[in-house]
Amino acid sequence: MPIYNAPVKDIQFLLQDVLKVTETGVPGYEDLEADFTSAVLEEAGKVARDVLAPLNATGDQEGCVLENGAVRTPKGFDKAFAAMKEGGWTALDCDPKYGGQGLPYIMGSAVGEIFVSANMAFNMYQGLTHGAYSAIH
């Protein structure tokens, strides 16, 4: 089975050396010190490697199925979504007053790239589910 390892050092290089996020003057970016962003990206990489990537084959083989007006996702997607939600990954850059972690959008984008690279199908489903949940609540 293929193994996904997130390019954390490359993303860190972009955030810290190319974009120099802490020096931009953008509100919230001053808190994005290298140790902090590295820790977030490393943890996202573990989730991508251990939770999302192993579901790629299942997602490709089973796909989603519409049954009686409800969508059934591939085996394991429901547990992966629960783990993503429990870990706060679905609301990384959302406002804390609505249950988010309040990180700047750039961190949501960086982590999102890791997750999409590990399992595009899951992230398409997760994005739709998160959007629907946000719209209702």
DSSP file (Angstrom, degrees, kcal/mol; ACC not computed):
  #  RESIDUE AA STRUCTURE BP1 BP2  ACC     N-H-->O    O-->H-N    N-H-->O    O-->H-N    TCO  KAPPA ALPHA  PHI   PSI    X-CA   Y-CA   Z-CA
    1    1 A M              0   0    0      0, 0.0     0, 0.0     0, 0.0     0, 0.0   0.000 360.0 360.0 360.0 134.0    0.0    0.0    0.0
    2    2 A P        -     0   0    0      0, 0.0     2,-0.4     0, 0.0     0, 0.0  -0.306 360.0-144.0 -62.4 148.0    1.4    3.5   -0.9
    3    3 A I        -     0   0    0      2,-0.0     2,-0.5    51,-0.0    46,-0.1  -0.951   4.7-146.4-116.2 134.4    2.4    5.7    2.0
    4    4 A Y        -     0   0    0     -2,-0.4     2,-0.5    45,-0.2    49,-0.1  -0.880  13.4-175.4-101.6 128.0    1.9    9.4    2.0
    5    5 A N        -     0   0    0     -2,-0.5    41,-0.1    43,-0.1    40,-0.0  -0.979  26.5-127.1-121.2 117.5    4.4   11.6    3.8
    6    6 A A        -     0   0    0     -2,-0.5     2,-2.0    39,-0.2     3,-0.3  -0.314  17.4-121.6 -63.3 141.1    3.5   15.3    3.9
    7    7 A P     >  +     0   0    0      0, 0.0     4,-2.3     0, 0.0     3,-0.3  -0.396  50.7 157.5 -80.9  62.6    6.2   17.7    2.6
    8    8 A V  H  >  +     0   0    0     -2,-2.0     4,-2.9     1,-0.2     5,-0.2   0.882  68.6  52.3 -58.9 -43.8    6.3   19.6    5.9
    9    9 A K  H  > S+     0   0    0     -3,-0.3     4,-2.3     1,-0.2    -1,-0.2   0.884 110.3  49.2 -62.7 -37.6    9.8   21.0    5.4
   10   10 A D  H  > S+     0   0    0     -3,-0.3     4,-2.1     2,-0.2    -2,-0.2   0.916 112.7  46.2 -67.3 -42.9    8.8   22.4    2.0
   11   11 A I  H  X S+     0   0    0     -4,-2.3     4,-2.7     2,-0.2     5,-0.2   0.905 112.2  51.6 -66.8 -40.2    5.7   24.0    3.4
   12   12 A Q  H  X>S+     0   0    0     -4,-2.9     4,-3.2    -5,-0.2     5,-0.5   0.917 107.8  52.8 -59.7 -43.7    7.7   25.4    6.3
   13   13 A F  I  X>S+     0   0    0     -4,-2.3     5,-1.9    -5,-0.2     4,-1.9   0.921 111.1  46.9 -58.4 -44.9   10.2   26.8    3.8
   14   14 A L  I  <>S+     0   0    0     -4,-2.1     5,-3.3     3,-0.2     6,-0.4   0.942 117.4  41.9 -63.2 -47.7    7.4   28.6    1.9
   15   15 A L  I  <5S+     0   0    0     -4,-2.7     6,-2.3     3,-0.2    -2,-0.2   0.935 128.4  26.4 -65.9 -46.6    5.7   30.0    5.1
   16   16 A Q  I  <5S+     0   0    0     -4,-3.2    -3,-0.2     4,-0.2    -2,-0.2   0.886 132.1  26.9 -90.0 -41.5    8.8   31.0    6.9
   17   17 A D  I  <<S+     0   0    0     -4,-1.9    -3,-0.2    -5,-0.5    -4,-0.1   0.837 129.7  30.7 -96.1 -36.8   11.5   31.7    4.3
   18   18 A V  I   <S+     0   0    0     -5,-1.9    -3,-0.2    -4,-0.2    -4,-0.2   0.940 134.4  24.9 -87.4 -55.9    9.6   32.7    1.2
   19   19 A L  S   <S-     0   0    0     -5,-3.3    -3,-0.2    -6,-0.2    -4,-0.2   0.740  83.9-152.2 -81.5 -23.3    6.5   34.4    2.5
   20   20 A K    >   -     0   0    0     -6,-0.4     3,-2.2    -5,-0.1     4,-0.3   0.950  17.1-171.7  47.9  57.6    8.0   35.4    5.9
   21   21 A V  G >  S+     0   0    0     -6,-2.3     3,-1.2     1,-0.3     5,-0.3   0.790  74.4  57.2 -54.9 -36.4    4.6   35.2    7.4
   22   22 A T  G 3  S+     0   0    0     10,-0.3    -1,-0.3     1,-0.2     3,-0.2   0.673 108.3  49.1 -71.8 -13.4    5.5   36.7   10.8
   23   23 A E  G <  S+     0   0    0     -3,-2.2    -1,-0.2     1,-0.1    -2,-0.2   0.362  84.9  89.9-104.1   4.1    6.8   39.8    9.1
   24   24 A T  S <  S-     0   0    0     -3,-1.2    -1,-0.1    -4,-0.3    -2,-0.1   0.753  85.7-129.9 -77.2 -23.9    3.8   40.6    6.8
   25   25 A G        +     0   0    0      1,-0.3    -1,-0.1    -4,-0.3    -3,-0.1   0.473  59.0 142.8  84.6   0.9    1.8   42.8    9.1
   26   26 A V    >>  -     0   0    0     -5,-0.3     3,-2.1     1,-0.1     4,-0.5  -0.637  63.7-102.1 -75.5 127.9   -1.3   40.7    8.4
   27   27 A P  T 34 S+     0   0    0      0, 0.0    -1,-0.1     0, 0.0    -3,-0.0  -0.248 105.9  14.9 -53.6 130.5   -3.3   40.4   11.6
   28   28 A G  T >4 S+     0   0    0     76,-0.1     3,-1.0    -6,-0.1     4,-0.1   0.043 101.6  94.0  93.9 -24.4   -2.8   37.0   13.2
   29   29 A Y  G X4  +     0   0    0     -3,-2.1     3,-1.9     1,-0.2    -6,-0.1   0.749  68.4  73.3 -73.4 -22.7    0.3   36.2   11.1
   30   30 A E  G 3< S+     0   0    0     -4,-0.5    -1,-0.2     1,-0.3    -8,-0.1   0.741  93.3  56.8 -62.9 -20.8    2.7   37.5   13.8
   31   31 A D  G <  S+     0   0    0     -3,-1.0     2,-1.5     1,-0.2    -1,-0.3   0.487  79.3  96.0 -86.5  -3.8    1.8   34.4   15.8
   32   32 A L    <   +     0   0    0     -3,-1.9   -10,-0.3    -4,-0.1    -1,-0.2  -0.303  54.8 166.6 -88.5  54.6    2.9   32.0   13.1
   33   33 A E     >  -     0   0    0     -2,-1.5     4,-2.6     1,-0.1     3,-0.3  -0.263  49.9-106.0 -64.5 156.9    6.4   31.4   14.4
   34   34 A A  H  > S+     0   0    0      1,-0.2     4,-2.5     2,-0.2     5,-0.2   0.859 118.1  52.6 -56.6 -42.4    8.3   28.5   12.9
   35   35 A D  H  > S+     0   0    0      2,-0.2     4,-1.8     1,-0.2    -1,-0.2   0.899 112.7  45.7 -62.7 -39.7    7.9   26.2   15.9
   36   36 A F  H  > S+     0   0    0     -3,-0.3     4,-2.2     2,-0.2    -2,-0.2   0.958 114.7  44.6 -68.6 -52.1    4.2   26.7   16.0
   37   37 A T  H  X S+     0   0    0     -4,-2.6     4,-2.7     1,-0.2     5,-0.2   0.882 112.5  53.9 -63.2 -36.5    3.6   26.2   12.2
   38   38 A S  H  X S+     0   0    0     -4,-2.5     4,-2.7    -5,-0.3    -1,-0.2   0.920 107.9  49.5 -61.8 -43.7    5.9   23.2   12.2
   39   39 A A  H  X S+     0   0    0     -4,-1.8     4,-2.1    -5,-0.2    -2,-0.2   0.917 112.9  46.6 -62.3 -44.0    3.9   21.5   15.1
   40   40 A V  H  X S+     0   0    0     -4,-2.2     4,-2.4     1,-0.2    -2,-0.2   0.938 115.0  46.1 -63.8 -46.9    0.6   22.1   13.3
   41   41 A L  H  X S+     0   0    0     -4,-2.7     4,-2.3     2,-0.2    -2,-0.2   0.875 110.6  52.9 -66.0 -38.0    2.0   20.8    9.9
   42   42 A E  H  X S+     0   0    0     -4,-2.7     4,-1.8    -5,-0.2    -1,-0.2   0.924 111.5  46.1 -62.8 -44.3    3.6   17.7   11.5
   43   43 A E  H  X S+     0   0    0     -4,-2.1     4,-2.2     2,-0.2    -2,-0.2   0.907 111.5  51.4 -66.3 -40.8    0.3   16.8   13.2
   44   44 A A  H  X S+     0   0    0     -4,-2.4     4,-2.7     1,-0.2    -1,-0.2   0.895 107.8  54.2 -61.0 -39.0   -1.6   17.3   10.0
   45   45 A G  H  X S+     0   0    0     -4,-2.3     4,-2.6     2,-0.2    -1,-0.2   0.877 106.7  50.7 -62.1 -38.4    0.9   15.1    8.2
   46   46 A K  H  X S+     0   0    0     -4,-1.8     4,-3.1     2,-0.2     5,-0.4   0.918 111.3  47.7 -65.7 -43.3    0.3   12.3   10.8
   47   47 A V  H  X>S+     0   0    0     -4,-2.2     4,-2.5     2,-0.2     5,-1.8   0.926 113.4  48.6 -62.4 -44.0   -3.4   12.6   10.2
   48   48 A A  I  <>S+     0   0    0     -4,-2.7     5,-3.0     3,-0.2    -2,-0.2   0.925 117.6  40.6 -61.5 -45.6   -2.9   12.5    6.5
   49   49 A R  I  <5S+     0   0    0     -4,-2.6   -45,-0.2     3,-0.2    -2,-0.2   0.913 126.2  31.8 -69.5 -44.8   -0.6    9.5    6.6
   50   50 A D  I  <5S+     0   0    0     -4,-3.1    -3,-0.2    -5,-0.2    -2,-0.2   0.761 132.7  20.9 -91.5 -26.8   -2.5    7.5    9.2
   51   51 A V  I  <5S+     0   0    0     -4,-2.5     4,-0.3    -5,-0.4    -3,-0.2   0.825 127.1  32.1-109.5 -49.1   -6.1    8.3    8.6
   52   52 A L  I > <S+     0   0    0     -5,-1.8     3,-1.6     2,-0.1     4,-0.3   0.944 111.2  53.6 -83.9 -50.2   -6.7    9.7    5.2
   53   53 A A  G > <S+     0   0    0     -5,-3.0     3,-1.8     1,-0.3     4,-0.4   0.874 102.1  59.2 -58.3 -40.6   -4.2    8.1    2.8
   54   54 A P  G 3  S+     0   0    0      0, 0.0     4,-0.4     0, 0.0    -1,-0.3   0.714 100.8  58.7 -62.8 -16.4   -5.2    4.5    3.8
   55   55 A L  G <> S+     0   0    0     -3,-1.6     4,-2.7    -4,-0.3     5,-0.2   0.493  78.4  92.3 -89.4  -3.8   -8.7    5.3    2.6
   56   56 A N  H <> S+     0   0    0     -3,-1.8     4,-2.3    -4,-0.3     5,-0.2   0.938  87.3  45.3 -55.9 -50.8   -7.7    6.2   -0.9
   57   57 A A  H  > S+     0   0    0     -4,-0.4     4,-2.8    -3,-0.3     5,-0.2   0.914 113.5  49.8 -62.1 -44.0   -8.2    2.6   -2.3
   58   58 A T  H  >>S+     0   0    0     -4,-0.4     4,-2.9     1,-0.2     5,-0.7   0.922 111.0  49.8 -60.5 -44.3  -11.6    2.2   -0.5
   59   59 A G  H  X5S+     0   0    0     -4,-2.7     4,-1.2     1,-0.2    -1,-0.2   0.895 113.9  45.2 -61.8 -40.4  -12.8    5.5   -1.9
   60   60 A D  H  <5S+     0   0    0     -4,-2.3    -2,-0.2    -5,-0.2    -1,-0.2   0.891 118.3  42.4 -70.2 -39.6  -11.7    4.6   -5.4
   61   61 A Q  H  <5S+     0   0    0     -4,-2.8    -2,-0.2    -5,-0.2    -3,-0.2   0.896 128.6  24.5 -76.9 -40.5  -13.2    1.1   -5.3
   62   62 A E  H  <5S-     0   0    0     -4,-2.9    -3,-0.2    -5,-0.2    -2,-0.2   0.879  83.0-179.2 -93.8 -42.9  -16.5    1.8   -3.5
   63   63 A G     << -     0   0    0     -4,-1.2     2,-0.3    -5,-0.7    -3,-0.1  -0.058  44.9 -53.2  64.1-176.8  -17.3    5.5   -4.3
   64   64 A C        -     0   0    0      9,-0.1     2,-0.4    10,-0.1     9,-0.2  -0.700  53.3-157.6 -93.8 149.6  -20.3    7.2   -2.9
   65   65 A V  E     -A   72   0A   0      7,-2.4     7,-3.5    -2,-0.3     2,-0.7  -0.993  12.3-138.7-131.3 133.5  -23.8    5.7   -3.4
   66   66 A L  E     +A   71   0A   0     -2,-0.4     2,-0.4     5,-0.2     5,-0.2  -0.830  29.5 173.8 -91.0 118.4  -27.2    7.4   -3.4
   67   67 A E  E >   -A   70   0A   0      3,-3.4     3,-2.0    -2,-0.7    -2,-0.1  -0.978  65.4 -22.9-130.3 119.0  -29.7    5.2   -1.6
   68   68 A N  T 3  S-     0   0    0     -2,-0.4    -1,-0.1     1,-0.3     3,-0.1   0.861 127.1 -48.7  52.4  41.4  -33.2    6.3   -0.8
   69   69 A G  T 3  S+     0   0    0      1,-0.2     2,-0.4     0, 0.0    -1,-0.3   0.489 120.9 101.5  81.3   3.0  -32.3   10.0   -0.9
   70   70 A A  E <   -A   67   0A   0     -3,-2.0    -3,-3.4     2,-0.0     2,-0.5  -0.930  68.9-127.2-120.9 145.5  -29.2    9.6    1.3
   71   71 A V  E     -A   66   0A   0     -2,-0.4     2,-0.6    -5,-0.2    -5,-0.2  -0.797  16.8-157.7 -93.4 126.9  -25.6    9.4    0.3
   72   72 A R  E     -A   65   0A   0     -7,-3.5    -7,-2.4    -2,-0.5     3,-0.1  -0.913  13.7-150.7-102.5 123.4  -23.6    6.4    1.6
   73   73 A T        -     0   0    0     -2,-0.6    -9,-0.1    -9,-0.2     3,-0.1  -0.444  31.3 -77.6 -89.4 165.2  -19.9    7.1    1.7
   74   74 A P    >   -     0   0    0      0, 0.0     3,-2.1     0, 0.0     4,-0.5  -0.180  65.2 -76.1 -60.1 155.1  -17.1    4.5    1.3
   75   75 A K  T 3  S+     0   0    0      1,-0.3   -13,-0.1   -17,-0.2   -17,-0.1  -0.262 118.9  17.9 -53.9 130.0  -16.2    2.3    4.2
   76   76 A G  T 3> S+     0   0    0     -3,-0.1     4,-2.3   -18,-0.1    -1,-0.3   0.136  92.8 103.3  94.9 -19.2  -14.1    4.2    6.8
   77   77 A F  H <> S+     0   0    0     -3,-2.1     4,-2.6     1,-0.2     5,-0.2   0.883  79.6  53.4 -64.7 -37.3  -15.0    7.8    5.6
   78   78 A D  H  > S+     0   0    0     -4,-0.5     4,-2.1     1,-0.2    -1,-0.2   0.913 111.5  44.6 -64.9 -41.7  -17.5    8.3    8.5
   79   79 A K  H  > S+     0   0    0      2,-0.2     4,-2.2     1,-0.2    -1,-0.2   0.879 113.0  51.5 -69.5 -37.1  -14.8    7.4   11.1
   80   80 A A  H  X S+     0   0    0     -4,-2.3     4,-2.4     2,-0.2    -2,-0.2   0.912 110.0  49.2 -65.3 -41.3  -12.2    9.5    9.4
   81   81 A F  H  X S+     0   0    0     -4,-2.6     4,-2.7     2,-0.2     5,-0.2   0.910 110.0  51.2 -64.1 -41.1  -14.6   12.5    9.3
   82   82 A A  H  X S+     0   0    0     -4,-2.1     4,-2.9     1,-0.2    -1,-0.2   0.910 111.3  48.1 -61.5 -41.4  -15.3   12.0   13.0
   83   83 A A  H  X S+     0   0    0     -4,-2.2     4,-2.0     2,-0.2     6,-0.2   0.893 112.0  49.4 -66.3 -39.5  -11.6   11.9   13.8
   84   84 A M  H  <>S+     0   0    0     -4,-2.4     5,-1.9     2,-0.2     6,-0.8   0.921 114.6  44.8 -64.3 -43.9  -11.0   15.1   11.7
   85   85 A K  H ><5S+     0   0    0     -4,-2.7     3,-1.4     1,-0.2    -2,-0.2   0.931 112.8  50.2 -66.4 -46.0  -13.9   16.9   13.4
   86   86 A E  H 3<5S+     0   0    0     -4,-2.9    -1,-0.2     1,-0.3    -2,-0.2   0.857 109.3  52.5 -61.4 -36.1  -12.8   15.7   16.9
   87   87 A G  T 3<5S-     0   0    0     -4,-2.0    -1,-0.3    -5,-0.2    -2,-0.2   0.504 114.5-117.4 -78.7  -4.1   -9.2   16.8   16.2
   88   88 A G  T X 5S+     0   0    0     -3,-1.4     3,-1.0    -4,-0.3    13,-0.2   0.545  78.0 126.6  82.0   6.4  -10.4   20.3   15.2
   89   89 A W  G > < +     0   0    0     -5,-1.9     3,-0.8     1,-0.2    -4,-0.2   0.777  64.7  59.9 -70.9 -26.1   -9.1   20.0   11.7
   90   90 A T  G 3  S+     0   0    0     -6,-0.8    -1,-0.2     1,-0.2    -5,-0.1   0.629 116.2  33.2 -76.8 -11.5  -12.5   20.8   10.0
   91   91 A A  G X  S+     0   0    0     -3,-1.0    10,-2.6    -6,-0.1     3,-1.4  -0.050  75.5 131.2-132.7  32.6  -12.5   24.2   11.7
   92   92 A L  T <  S+     0   0    0     -3,-0.8    11,-2.2     1,-0.3    -2,-0.1   0.891  85.1  27.9 -55.3 -45.9   -8.8   25.1   11.8
   93   93 A D  T 3  S+     0   0    0      9,-0.2    -1,-0.3    -4,-0.2     2,-0.2   0.099  98.8 112.7-108.2  22.8   -9.3   28.6   10.4
   94   94 A C  S <  S-     0   0    0     -3,-1.4     8,-2.2     1,-0.1     9,-0.2  -0.594  79.7 -84.8 -93.9 158.2  -12.8   29.3   11.6
   95   95 A D    > > -     0   0    0     -2,-0.2     5,-2.1     6,-0.1     3,-2.0  -0.370  31.2-135.8 -61.9 129.0  -13.8   31.8   14.2
   96   96 A P  G > 5S+     0   0    0      0, 0.0     3,-2.0     0, 0.0    -1,-0.1   0.791 101.9  67.5 -58.1 -29.0  -13.5   30.5   17.8
   97   97 A K  G 3 5S+     0   0    0      1,-0.3    -2,-0.1     2,-0.1    -3,-0.0   0.657 105.8  43.7 -69.1 -10.4  -16.9   32.0   18.7
   98   98 A Y  G < 5S-     0   0    0     -3,-2.0    -1,-0.3     2,-0.0    -3,-0.1   0.113 135.2 -85.6-114.7  18.4  -18.4   29.4   16.3
   99   99 A G  T < 5S+     0   0    0     -3,-2.0    -2,-0.1     1,-0.3    -8,-0.1   0.488  87.6 130.3  95.4   3.2  -16.2   26.5   17.5
  100  100 A G      < -     0   0    0     -5,-2.1    -1,-0.3     1,-0.1    -8,-0.2  -0.265  65.1-122.7 -84.8 175.0  -13.2   27.1   15.3
  101  101 A Q        -     0   0    0    -10,-2.6    -9,-0.2   -13,-0.2    -8,-0.1   0.593  37.5-133.1 -93.6 -13.3   -9.5   27.3   16.2
  102  102 A G        +     0   0    0     -8,-2.2    -9,-0.2   -11,-0.5    -7,-0.1   0.652  47.7 153.4  75.1  15.9   -9.1   30.8   14.8
  103  103 A L        -     0   0    0    -11,-2.2    -1,-0.2    -9,-0.2     5,-0.1  -0.434  54.3 -88.7 -73.6 154.6   -5.9   30.2   12.9
  104  104 A P    >>  -     0   0    0      0, 0.0     3,-1.6     0, 0.0     4,-1.3  -0.239  36.5-110.8 -60.4 152.4   -5.2   32.4    9.9
  105  105 A Y  H 3> S+     0   0    0      1,-0.3     4,-2.5     2,-0.2     5,-0.2   0.814 114.4  66.8 -54.1 -35.2   -6.5   31.3    6.6
  106  106 A I  H 3> S+     0   0    0      1,-0.2     4,-2.1     2,-0.2    -1,-0.3   0.831 100.4  49.6 -60.6 -31.6   -3.0   30.6    5.3
  107  107 A M  H <> S+     0   0    0     -3,-1.6     4,-2.6     2,-0.2     5,-0.3   0.874 108.6  52.2 -74.3 -37.0   -2.7   27.8    7.8
  108  108 A G  H  X S+     0   0    0     -4,-1.3     4,-2.2     1,-0.2    -2,-0.2   0.889 111.7  48.0 -62.3 -38.0   -6.0   26.3    6.7
  109  109 A S  H  X S+     0   0    0     -4,-2.5     4,-2.0     2,-0.2    -2,-0.2   0.916 111.9  48.2 -67.9 -43.5   -4.7   26.4    3.2
  110  110 A A  H  X S+     0   0    0     -4,-2.1     4,-1.4     2,-0.2    -2,-0.2   0.934 116.3  42.5 -63.9 -46.4   -1.4   24.8    4.1
  111  111 A V  H  X S+     0   0    0     -4,-2.6     4,-2.4     1,-0.2    -1,-0.2   0.892 111.0  57.4 -67.2 -39.2   -3.1   22.0    6.1
  112  112 A G  H  X S+     0   0    0     -4,-2.2     4,-2.9    -5,-0.3     5,-0.2   0.879 103.0  53.9 -58.4 -38.9   -5.8   21.6    3.4
  113  113 A E  H  X S+     0   0    0     -4,-2.0     4,-2.1     2,-0.2    -1,-0.2   0.889 108.2  49.9 -63.3 -38.9   -3.1   21.0    0.8
  114  114 A I  H  X S+     0   0    0     -4,-1.4     4,-1.6     2,-0.2    -2,-0.2   0.940 113.8  44.8 -63.2 -47.1   -1.7   18.2    3.0
  115  115 A F  H  X S+     0   0    0     -4,-2.4     4,-2.0     1,-0.2    -2,-0.2   0.902 113.2  49.3 -67.3 -41.7   -5.1   16.6    3.4
  116  116 A V  H  < S+     0   0    0     -4,-2.9    -1,-0.2     1,-0.2    -2,-0.2   0.891 109.8  52.5 -64.5 -39.0   -6.1   16.9   -0.3
  117  117 A S  H  < S+     0   0    0     -4,-2.1     3,-0.2    -5,-0.2    -1,-0.2   0.848 110.7  48.1 -65.8 -33.0   -2.8   15.4   -1.3
  118  118 A A  H  < S-     0   0    0     -4,-1.6    -1,-0.2     1,-0.2    -2,-0.2   0.852 136.9  -4.2 -75.3 -35.5   -3.4   12.4    1.0
  119  119 A N     X  -     0   0    0     -4,-2.0     4,-1.8    -5,-0.1    -1,-0.2  -0.590  57.6-178.8-164.5  91.9   -6.9   11.7   -0.2
  120  120 A M  H  > S+     0   0    0     -3,-0.2     4,-2.0     1,-0.2     5,-0.2   0.905  85.9  53.6 -61.9 -44.2   -8.7   14.0   -2.7
  121  121 A A  H  > S+     0   0    0      1,-0.2     4,-2.1     2,-0.2    -1,-0.2   0.920 108.6  48.9 -60.8 -45.1  -12.0   12.1   -2.6
  122  122 A F  H  > S+     0   0    0      1,-0.2     4,-3.6     2,-0.2    -1,-0.2   0.918 110.8  51.0 -60.4 -42.7  -12.3   12.3    1.1
  123  123 A N  H  X S+     0   0    0     -4,-1.8     4,-2.3     2,-0.2    -1,-0.2   0.820 107.0  52.9 -69.0 -30.4  -11.6   16.0    1.1
  124  124 A M  H  X S+     0   0    0     -4,-2.0     4,-1.6     2,-0.2    -1,-0.2   0.923 115.3  41.7 -66.4 -43.0  -14.2   16.6   -1.5
  125  125 A Y  H  X S+     0   0    0     -4,-2.1     4,-2.6     2,-0.2    -2,-0.2   0.939 115.2  49.8 -66.7 -47.8  -16.8   14.8    0.6
  126  126 A Q  H  X S+     0   0    0     -4,-3.6     4,-3.0     1,-0.2     5,-0.2   0.887 109.3  52.7 -60.7 -40.1  -15.5   16.4    3.9
  127  127 A G  H  X S+     0   0    0     -4,-2.3     4,-2.2    -5,-0.2    -1,-0.2   0.898 111.1  46.2 -63.2 -40.9  -15.7   19.8    2.3
  128  128 A L  H  X S+     0   0    0     -4,-1.6     4,-2.3     2,-0.2    -2,-0.2   0.912 114.8  47.0 -67.9 -41.7  -19.3   19.3    1.2
  129  129 A T  H  X S+     0   0    0     -4,-2.6     4,-2.7     2,-0.2    -2,-0.2   0.932 113.4  47.8 -65.4 -45.5  -20.3   17.9    4.6
  130  130 A H  H  X S+     0   0    0     -4,-3.0     4,-2.8     1,-0.2    -1,-0.2   0.910 112.5  49.8 -62.8 -42.2  -18.6   20.7    6.5
  131  131 A G  H  X S+     0   0    0     -4,-2.2     4,-2.0    -5,-0.2    -1,-0.2   0.902 112.5  46.6 -63.6 -41.2  -20.2   23.3    4.3
  132  132 A A  H  X S+     0   0    0     -4,-2.3     4,-1.7     2,-0.2    -2,-0.2   0.909 113.2  49.1 -67.3 -41.3  -23.6   21.8    4.7
  133  133 A Y  H  X S+     0   0    0     -4,-2.7     4,-2.6     1,-0.2    -2,-0.2   0.928 111.7  49.2 -62.7 -44.6  -23.1   21.5    8.5
  134  134 A S  H  < S+     0   0    0     -4,-2.8    -1,-0.2     1,-0.2    -2,-0.2   0.877 109.6  52.1 -62.9 -37.7  -22.0   25.1    8.7
  135  135 A A  H  < S+     0   0    0     -4,-2.0    -1,-0.2    -5,-0.2    -2,-0.2   0.844 114.3  42.4 -69.0 -32.5  -24.9   26.3    6.7
  136  136 A I  H  <        0   0    0     -4,-1.7    -2,-0.2     1,-0.2    -1,-0.2   0.895 360.0 360.0 -80.7 -40.6  -27.4   24.5    9.0
  137  137 A H     <        0   0    0     -4,-2.6    -2,-0.2    -5,-0.2    -1,-0.2   0.425 360.0 360.0 -97.5 360.0  -25.8   25.4   12.3
